[in-house]
Amino acid sequence: MASALYVAAFAISMPASNWIADVGSIEFANEAQLIFLPHGVRVLTAWLFGFTAAPMLLPGVCLAFLSITGIDGFSLSHFFAAVLQVSIAPALFLALGAIGFPLGGKGGGRVSWIGVVLIGLIASVLTSSSTNFALGFNPEDFAAYIIGDMSGLFLSMFGLLAFFRLRRRF
């Protein structure tokens, strides 16, 4: 289910972000997206499921890479980038939770949305810089990735909140 959500978020983000960029005459380097919903899926899945999120998301991330590069372009460096993308957020939740940072989720107490956003920001910086390094992109372009990641995280958080409210109502 997590991989399916990731692929769906990826499929929605590409055309939506391209349309917004066209309307606003905004151009990002290296396929960066103005709204990248998959980052929100990665962070929220890690928040909800901990390290089990990594194997849940890896097939979806690999499928997303394959959709961009095709089978001939998918390489060991792409797989390494996919593993990094699915591992960083769970590792951050584990590390900050271990030092007592209140995060909620996975049976925890009250949700700290500020904590989720903070981890989303740190994860964005780490995944953007490490993925760009692994795939050979220019590291100076990673600011565009952070913008897309954070807007995607906020939209994903609102979607998850709406889902929780609807579930409680029915």
N, C-alpha and C positions, 0 to 999 in steps of 0.2 A: 504494500500500500504506500509506503514512504517513497519508494522509487517511482511509483506511478504518479504520485503527487509532484515529485521533483520533475519528471518528464513533462507533466501537464503545465507546471509553472514555467518551465523552460519554453515550451511551445507558445504559451501566452505572452511571455516577456519579450521574445524576439520581435514579433510584429507590432506589439503595442509600443514598445520603446522606440522602434524604428519610425513609427508613425508620429510619435511625440517629437522625436528629433527632427523629422522632416518639417513638421509644422513650425517648430521653433528655430529651424536652421541651426541645429546643434549637431556637431560631429565629434564623436569620441574615437580615440585611436584603438586599434587592436580589438575590434568587436565588443568594446565595452558598451554596456546598456545603461540607459538612464534609469530604468526600473528593472532590477534583476531579482524577481521573485524566488528563484531557487535558493538564494542565500537565506532568505527567510525560512524556507522549508528546511534547509540544513540546520540552522540554529534552533528553530523550534522543535525539530525532531530530536536534536541532541538534548535539549532542555527536558523534553518529555520522557525520553527513553535512555538517556545516558550513552554509554559506549556501545550499546546494542544498535544505536542509530547508524554507526559506520557501516556494518554489513547490510543494513536495511537500505541505505542510500547508494551504496557503491554501484549496483547495476544501473540505476537511473543516471548517475553522473557519467558512467561510461557510455551509456546510450546517447546522452546529450553530446559528449565529445564526438562520438561516431557520426552523429547527425551533422556536425560542423565539418569534420575532416574526412569522413568516409573511411572505409576499412583500410585503404592504403595509407591514409594519413595518421591512423591511430598507432601510436608507438609506445615503447616502454616509458618515455618521458610523459606521455599523456596519461598512462595508467598511474604513474607516480603522482602526477598532479591530481588525479581523481582520488587517490588514497589520502593525499594531504587534505583535500577539500572536505572529505567526510570525517577526518580524524581530529582536526584542529578544534572545532567547537566542542565536541565531547571532552577533549582533554582540558580545555579551558574551564568547562563546568566542573569537572572533577577537581582541578587544581584550586579554583577559587572556593569551591565547596569545602575542600579539605582545610583551608585556612580560615573557615568560618564565615565566608561571605554569604549573606542570606539570599538564596536563589529560589526557593520553593521548588515546584515541579517534582516529578518522580517520587511521589509520596511525601514530599516536604510540606512545610506549612504554607503560609500565605505567599502568593506569587510576588516576586520583586521584579516588576517590569523594567525598572531602571537597571537591575542586574542583568537581565536578558539583553537589553540594548547595549550595555557596556560590553558584554561578552560578544555580541554581534559585531560591535565596532572593532574590538581586538581581533576577532576571527577574520573580519574583512581585511584588516591590515596584513595579517599573517598569510591568509590564503591568497590575497592579491599579489603580495610580493613574492611568495614562494612559487605560486603558479606561474607568474611572469618569468621568474628565474628558470623554472623547470622547462618552460616552453620557449624560452629565448626571446621574450618580449622586452621592450624597453622598460626598465623599472620606474622611470619618471612618469609613465602613463598610469600608474596604479591609483592615482587620485580619482580618475574617472570610474574605476572599478568600485572604489569605496562609496562614491555617490550612488551608484546603481545598487550596490549591496544594501546600503542603509535604507534607501527608499523601498527596496523590495522587502526588507525586514519589517519596516513599519506597516506596509500594506498586508503582509502575511500575518502580523500580529493582530491587526484589525479584523482580518478574516477569521482567525482562530477565536478571537473574542466573540465575534458574531456567531460562530459555530457553537461555542459554549453556551451562549444565551439561548439560541434556538433549541439546543438539546435540553436545557433546563425547563424551557417553556413546554416542550412536548414530551 
